[in-house]
Amino acid sequence: MDKKQISKILTEMALLMEIKGDNPFKIRAHENAARILDGLGENLAELAAAGKLTGIKGIGQGMADKITTLLSDQPLEEYDRLKEAIPAG
């Protein structure tokens, strides 16, 4: 999965959290992370492999773990749960 796809998922997660009424700080963290990835000039996979994602301002350990999971094309359980909790339409 590439940087653009991950950014899209984080943005979608923020929207689903907002619909669900989740913590506004958690929503903002996902929105900010998506924005950071959109503006990132460096190779995301290389940063993750080097363990440097948390060195990016605005990316904490939890968000770095989510990004790493998505980079490895593994399912992100939180994303799947959010999609299941909010009916389509």
Backbone torsions as a table, in degrees:
resi	resn	phi	psi	omega
1	MET	NA	140.8	-177.4
2	ASP	-100.1	175.1	-175.6
3	LYS	-57.3	-42.7	-178.2
4	LYS	-64.8	-42.0	178.8
5	GLN	-65.3	-40.9	179.6
6	ILE	-65.6	-42.5	177.3
7	SER	-58.9	-42.6	179.2
8	LYS	-62.6	-42.1	179.2
9	ILE	-65.3	-43.1	179.4
10	LEU	-63.1	-38.5	177.0
11	THR	-65.2	-43.0	178.4
12	GLU	-64.6	-39.7	177.5
13	MET	-60.6	-42.8	179.1
14	ALA	-60.8	-42.9	179.3
15	LEU	-64.0	-45.1	179.1
16	LEU	-63.5	-39.3	177.3
17	MET	-64.1	-39.5	179.4
18	GLU	-64.3	-44.2	177.6
19	ILE	-60.7	-40.0	-178.5
20	LYS	-74.0	-17.9	-179.5
21	GLY	85.2	28.0	179.7
22	ASP	-68.9	174.6	179.4
23	ASN	-56.1	124.8	-178.9
24	PRO	-59.6	-30.5	179.6
25	PHE	-69.2	-37.0	177.6
26	LYS	-67.7	-41.2	177.4
27	ILE	-60.6	-48.9	-178.8
28	ARG	-62.4	-36.5	178.8
29	ALA	-61.2	-40.3	178.9
30	HIS	-70.4	-40.7	177.2
31	GLU	-62.6	-44.8	-179.8
32	ASN	-64.2	-42.4	179.7
33	ALA	-62.0	-40.8	178.2
34	ALA	-62.6	-43.1	179.6
35	ARG	-64.4	-40.8	178.8
36	ILE	-62.3	-45.3	180.0
37	LEU	-63.2	-38.9	178.9
38	ASP	-60.9	-33.6	-177.9
39	GLY	-96.3	0.3	-175.8
40	LEU	-74.9	124.0	180.0
41	GLY	-89.1	-14.4	-176.9
42	GLU	-89.1	164.9	178.8
43	ASN	-75.3	117.3	-175.4
44	LEU	-64.1	-43.3	-179.2
45	ALA	-62.5	-39.1	178.9
46	GLU	-67.0	-40.9	177.6
47	LEU	-62.2	-43.2	-180.0
48	ALA	-65.1	-44.1	-179.6
49	ALA	-62.1	-32.7	179.8
50	ALA	-86.5	-0.8	-179.5
51	GLY	70.1	29.1	-174.6
52	LYS	-105.9	8.6	-179.0
53	LEU	-62.0	-37.8	-179.1
54	THR	-72.2	-9.4	175.0
55	GLY	-79.4	-8.7	177.6
56	ILE	-86.6	124.3	-179.3
57	LYS	-57.7	125.9	179.1
58	GLY	99.6	-6.7	178.4
59	ILE	-111.1	108.2	177.7
60	GLY	-89.5	-178.3	-176.8
61	GLN	-63.4	-42.1	180.0
62	GLY	-61.6	-44.1	179.6
63	MET	-68.6	-38.3	177.5
64	ALA	-60.9	-40.0	178.1
65	ASP	-63.1	-42.3	178.7
66	LYS	-63.2	-45.2	-179.5
67	ILE	-62.3	-43.6	179.8
68	THR	-62.4	-42.0	177.6
69	THR	-60.4	-46.8	-179.8
70	LEU	-66.4	-37.4	177.6
71	LEU	-60.8	-33.1	-178.2
72	SER	-88.5	10.9	178.6
73	ASP	58.9	28.9	174.5
74	GLN	-91.5	151.3	177.8
75	PRO	-68.0	141.6	177.2
76	LEU	-100.7	107.0	-172.8
77	GLU	-57.5	-40.6	-179.7
78	GLU	-61.5	-41.2	178.7
79	TYR	-64.2	-45.0	179.1
80	ASP	-62.1	-41.8	178.8
81	ARG	-64.1	-40.9	178.8
82	LEU	-63.0	-42.8	179.6
83	LYS	-64.2	-37.1	179.2
84	GLU	-71.4	-32.9	-176.1
85	ALA	-75.6	-25.3	-177.6
86	ILE	-109.4	115.4	179.8
87	PRO	-66.2	146.0	178.9
88	ALA	-67.2	148.2	174.4
89	GLY	111.6	NA	NA
